[in-house]
Amino acid sequence: MICKLSDKQLVAGIKIKVKEEKLIVAEVLNYLEEIDKRKVFVDYGTPSLFKFCTRILKYSDAEAAIRVKTIRAIKVAPIIKQKIQDGSLNLTTAASIDSFFKNNRDQNKDKIVEKVCGRSTTEVKNILNSLSKNPPPRELKITLPEHLLKKLEKVGLDFDDCSELEVIECLIDKYIEQIEHDKAKRTSTKQSKNQRYIPREVRESVDKRANNRCEGFSPITGKRCTSRVNLQYDHQHPISLGGDSSAQNIRKLCFGCNQRAAVKAIGAEKMMQRGSATLSPGVEYYLEKTDIGLQYSFIPPGN
């Protein structure tokens, strides 16, 4: 039993366990990386890797966010995985590197990783700030008054388990979609020669059927996908295989379901070769405790 160990044995034991822990973390990242590559999370009724981590793996929002960011960082700097495994880099630092890479794509990735290895969180922040060549991405913070929160709560009843910010994004998307439809009605009705072109009347029919929600179904749960953001038109039967752009062949899928369908059709490796097997471009929101209470944080769009 641990209580019977000497002080030296106790410290020696914890050092061994910490090494084992780091190896396990690296292995978990390997699993998540492969799950993301194949888009397996879609089969479990989750539209993104982040949602898979929170709903299926039961990570907290912050724990899931830091792992998703780490995987993104590994995609552009594979050396990060090795550094995490040998203990010279932790997940918090890897997540910080991901944010830095998004805003400084022309930097030497491996050199940046080497500079922050073994550094404290404060040191990492200072190093990355000193090396950044671009201003941080624009971020707008809004505090909603109580009467708007109540209205949002009523609207949110029709949006399943979406967060307040996802509901807002859905409403904005719907408004933009309506503007584009109205604009299309005022333009020429001349048909495009592009086989992949989806006529306006077909898009309207599909939109009405989908009701601003992904039409993908989980083969594991048998339930329809709950995602209402990043919706895209998809040809169920590809044009290249004789499919057409009729309402019967067009469906509306979220980014995750669309990517999963493509992986099943052509394979994960070909998707990676095309550079199209990426994390969802949409923003993932999660609640985070701060000194001033609860506030929403976000995972920026993927690479």
Secondary structure, DSSP 8 states (H G I E B T S, - for coil): -GGGS-HHHHHHHHHHHHHHHHHHHHHHHHHHHHHHHHTGGGGGT-SSHHHHHHHTS---HHHHHHHHHHHHHHHH-THHHHHHHTTSS-HHHHHHHHHHHHH-TTS-HHHHHHHHTT--HHHHHHHHHHH--S-----------HHHHHHHHHHHTTSTT--HHHHHHHHHHHHHHHHHHHHHHHS-----S-TT---HHHHHHHHHHHTSS---B-TTT--B----SSEEEEESS-GGGT---STTTEEEEEHHHHHHHHHHHH-HHHHHHHT-----SS-EEEEEEETTEEEEEEE----
